[in-house]
Amino acid sequence: MKSVAELLEEAGQLPPDQRLTLAHRLIATTELVPSFKVEDQWDNVIRERIARYDRGESQASPVHEVLSRIDSRLNDDS
């Protein structure tokens, strides 16, 4: 079995979209099954965010900017 460091090194050589897919799949394997109440609440949040965007009250950001901000925050906490 490979170590986490070995897997991380190999994953780092994948194209960005495949790394994101891998990350999503890994996270999905550890998530608990959400309750219907939680799913309904998320649906409401999503609908409201879409409505605000459609009304011009919020703007979208390119994914590379969002990921860069997340990386910066994570590195600041180290």
C-alpha positions as CSV (number, residue, x, y, z in Angstrom):
1,M,0.0,0.0,0.0
2,K,1.3,3.5,-0.9
3,S,1.8,6.2,1.7
4,V,-0.1,9.4,1.7
5,A,3.0,11.2,0.7
6,E,3.4,9.0,-2.4
7,L,-0.2,9.3,-3.3
8,L,0.0,13.1,-2.9
9,E,3.0,13.2,-5.1
10,E,1.3,11.2,-7.8
11,A,-1.9,13.2,-7.6
12,G,0.1,16.5,-7.9
13,Q,1.1,15.4,-11.4
14,L,-2.6,15.2,-12.6
15,P,-4.1,18.1,-14.5
16,P,-6.0,20.5,-12.2
17,D,-9.5,19.3,-13.2
18,Q,-8.6,15.7,-12.4
19,R,-7.1,16.8,-9.0
20,L,-10.3,18.5,-8.2
21,T,-12.3,15.4,-9.2
22,L,-10.0,13.2,-7.0
23,A,-10.4,15.6,-4.1
24,H,-14.1,15.6,-4.4
25,R,-14.3,11.8,-4.5
26,L,-12.0,11.4,-1.5
27,I,-14.1,13.9,0.5
28,A,-17.3,12.1,-0.6
29,T,-16.0,8.9,0.9
30,T,-15.8,10.4,4.4
31,E,-19.0,12.5,4.5
32,L,-22.0,11.3,6.5
33,V,-25.3,11.0,4.7
34,P,-27.1,14.3,5.2
35,S,-30.6,14.4,6.6
36,F,-33.4,15.6,4.4
37,K,-33.8,18.6,6.6
38,V,-30.2,19.6,5.9
39,E,-30.6,19.0,2.2
40,D,-33.7,21.2,2.1
41,Q,-31.9,24.0,3.9
42,W,-29.0,23.8,1.4
43,D,-31.5,23.8,-1.4
44,N,-33.0,27.0,0.0
45,V,-29.6,28.6,0.4
46,I,-28.7,27.7,-3.2
47,R,-32.0,29.1,-4.6
48,E,-31.5,32.3,-2.7
49,R,-27.9,32.7,-3.9
50,I,-29.0,32.1,-7.5
51,A,-31.8,34.6,-7.1
52,R,-29.4,37.3,-5.8
53,Y,-27.1,36.6,-8.7
54,D,-29.9,36.8,-11.2
55,R,-31.0,40.1,-9.7
56,G,-27.4,41.4,-10.0
57,E,-26.9,41.6,-6.2
58,S,-23.9,39.3,-6.3
59,Q,-21.1,38.4,-8.7
60,A,-19.4,35.2,-9.6
61,S,-15.7,34.7,-9.3
62,P,-13.5,32.6,-11.5
63,V,-12.6,29.3,-9.9
64,H,-8.9,30.0,-10.0
65,E,-9.4,33.1,-7.9
66,V,-11.6,31.3,-5.3
67,L,-9.1,28.4,-5.0
68,S,-6.3,30.9,-4.6
69,R,-8.1,32.7,-1.8
70,I,-8.8,29.4,-0.1
71,D,-5.1,28.4,-0.4
72,S,-4.0,31.7,1.1
73,R,-6.4,31.3,4.0
74,L,-5.2,27.7,4.6
75,N,-1.5,28.7,4.4
76,D,-2.1,31.7,6.8
77,D,-3.5,29.3,9.4
78,S,-0.4,27.0,9.3
